[in-house]
Amino acid sequence: MFLPQGSEFIVLLLVLALIILPIILCVKRAEKLSRNKIVWGILGFLFGFIAVLILYVLTEPKQEK
């Protein structure tokens, strides 16, 4: 059974964090902007921080009175 040891384990954790962090950020921002969370979560997985930047550039939809 393979168990990462030493610096390999730290690298594995960093890679996982770099994959999971954009997904979480995209889902939270998409929720705030009233956009589809699932689609943006997938885009966050596929494109990483590029999708996060796109979501933060998008403005919030204007509320009609």
SVG drawing of the C-alpha trace seen along z (x, -y; Angstrom):
<svg xmlns="http://www.w3.org/2000/svg" viewBox="-40 -50 50 52">
<polyline fill="none" stroke="black" stroke-width="0.4" points="0.0,0.0 1.3,-3.4 1.6,-6.0 3.2,-9.3 6.1,-10.2 7.9,-13.4 7.9,-16.1 5.8,-14.0 2.9,-14.2 3.2,-18.0 3.2,-18.3 0.1,-16.1 -1.7,-18.3 -0.7,-21.5 -1.9,-20.0 -5.2,-18.9 -5.6,-22.4 -5.0,-24.0 -7.6,-21.8 -10.3,-22.2 -9.8,-25.9 -11.0,-27.2 -14.1,-25.0 -15.1,-26.3 -14.5,-29.9 -16.5,-29.5 -19.4,-27.9 -19.5,-30.6 -19.3,-33.5 -21.8,-31.9 -24.2,-31.6 -23.8,-35.3 -24.3,-36.3 -27.4,-34.0 -25.7,-31.8 -25.7,-28.1 -23.4,-26.7 -22.9,-23.3 -21.8,-24.7 -19.4,-27.2 -18.0,-24.4 -17.2,-22.3 -15.6,-25.3 -13.6,-26.0 -12.4,-22.4 -11.5,-22.5 -10.0,-26.0 -9.0,-26.7 -8.3,-30.3 -9.2,-31.6 -12.8,-30.7 -12.5,-32.4 -11.2,-35.6 -14.0,-35.6 -16.6,-35.3 -15.1,-38.1 -15.1,-40.3 -18.8,-39.7 -21.0,-42.3 -24.0,-41.4 -27.3,-41.4 -29.3,-44.6 -32.3,-44.3 -35.5,-45.6 -37.9,-47.5"/>
</svg>
